Amino acid sequence: MLLRADANADADAASADLASGALACPSCGSGRLRPWGHGRARAIRLRDDARARLSPRRGRCGSCRATHIVLPSWLASRRADAVGVIAAAAVASALHGTGTARIGVDLGVPAATVRGWPRRLRARVGAMRQDAGPVRAADRGP
């Protein structure tokens, strides 16, 4: 299972949280994750044809023994592209009506990959709204 670190955390902060036992296990909810090596190294596409190489930390729950990958906030799970790249494509498509082939050229991503992102976002819109609900309520205040 993949576990996302806090929205403001980067890879170093996520590693520190993991080492300190601050991350709760998403599987059982009662255990704490402890460092358990690293996940496989992966190349992540960033904007402007830049790439980052990342070996994310893996944590193991002391209670249920499940292992989880701890991702930095700028990385989408199961994607070879950073969240910023996917967001730029979504904005170009939704607000400007730009086609997937043009977006792919602009971002340095295959057009077939760009075509899959809106479908995936539409399929997950209900879950994203549910996840954002507590954030929106906190922004409104009492």
C-alpha positions in Angstrom: 0.0 0.0 0.0 1.1 3.6 -0.7 1.0 6.2 2.0 1.2 9.9 1.3 3.1 12.1 3.8 1.6 15.4 4.9 0.8 17.8 2.1 3.7 20.1 3.1 6.2 17.4 3.7 9.1 16.5 1.5 11.0 13.3 1.3 13.3 14.2 4.2 10.5 15.2 6.5 8.6 12.0 5.6 11.7 10.0 6.5 12.0 11.9 9.8 8.4 11.2 10.6 8.9 7.6 9.8 12.0 7.3 12.0 10.3 9.0 14.9 7.2 6.7 14.8 4.9 9.7 14.0 3.1 7.9 11.1 0.1 5.7 12.0 -0.5 2.5 10.0 -3.3 3.1 7.5 -4.1 -0.6 7.5 -4.9 -1.2 11.1 -4.9 2.3 12.5 -3.4 1.3 15.8 0.2 0.5 15.0 3.0 2.9 14.1 5.2 2.7 11.1 9.0 2.2 11.5 11.7 2.3 8.8 11.8 -0.8 6.7 14.3 -0.1 3.9 13.4 1.6 0.6 11.1 1.0 -2.3 12.4 0.5 -5.8 14.2 3.4 -7.4 12.1 5.3 -9.9 12.5 8.1 -12.4 9.9 10.8 -12.1 9.1 13.3 -14.9 9.1 16.9 -13.7 8.3 20.0 -15.8 10.5 21.2 -18.7 11.9 17.7 -19.5 13.6 17.5 -16.1 13.6 14.2 -14.2 14.1 13.3 -10.5 15.4 10.0 -9.2 13.7 8.8 -6.0 14.0 5.7 -3.8 11.0 6.3 -1.4 11.2 5.0 2.1 9.2 2.0 3.2 7.7 1.6 6.6 6.4 -1.5 8.5 3.7 -1.5 11.1 4.7 -3.0 14.4 1.2 -4.3 15.1 -0.1 -5.8 11.8 3.3 -6.2 10.0 2.0 -4.5 6.9 4.5 -2.6 4.8 3.8 0.8 3.2 5.6 3.1 0.8 5.9 6.7 2.1 5.7 9.2 -0.8 6.6 12.9 -0.7 3.6 15.2 -1.4 4.7 16.2 -4.9 4.5 12.6 -6.1 1.3 10.9 -7.3 1.0 7.2 -6.4 1.5 4.8 -9.3 2.5 7.6 -11.7 5.8 8.4 -13.4 4.9 12.1 -13.4 5.0 14.6 -10.6 1.7 16.1 -9.4 2.6 19.5 -10.9 2.9 18.0 -14.4 -0.5 16.2 -14.1 -2.1 19.4 -12.7 -0.7 21.5 -15.5 -2.2 19.1 -18.0 -5.6 19.2 -16.3 -5.6 23.0 -16.3 -4.6 23.2 -19.9 -7.3 20.8 -20.9 -10.1 22.0 -18.7 -9.6 25.8 -18.8 -8.0 26.3 -22.2 -9.3 23.4 -24.2 -5.9 22.3 -25.3 -5.7 18.9 -26.9 -3.8 16.0 -25.4 -1.2 15.9 -28.3 -0.3 19.6 -27.7 -0.2 19.2 -24.0 2.0 16.1 -24.4 4.5 18.1 -26.5 4.4 21.1 -24.1 5.1 18.9 -21.1 7.4 16.3 -22.7 4.9 13.5 -22.0 3.5 11.0 -24.5 0.0 12.0 -25.7 -1.4 8.6 -24.7 -0.3 9.2 -21.1 -1.9 12.7 -21.1 -5.2 11.2 -22.4 -5.4 8.8 -19.5 -5.1 11.6 -16.8 -8.5 13.2 -17.3 -10.2 9.8 -17.4 -8.5 8.9 -14.1 -9.4 12.3 -12.5 -13.1 12.0 -13.6 -13.2 8.4 -12.2 -11.8 9.6 -8.8 -13.6 13.0 -8.5 -16.0 11.6 -5.8 -13.2 10.3 -3.6 -11.2 13.6 -4.1 -14.2 15.7 -3.0 -14.7 13.5 0.0 -11.0 13.8 0.9 -11.1 17.6 0.5 -14.2 18.0 2.6 -12.4 18.3 5.9 -10.0 20.8 4.3 -12.8 23.0 2.9 -14.5 23.0 6.3 -11.4 24.0 8.1 -10.9 26.9 5.6 -14.4 28.3 6.3 -13.7 28.6 10.0 -16.2 28.2 12.8 
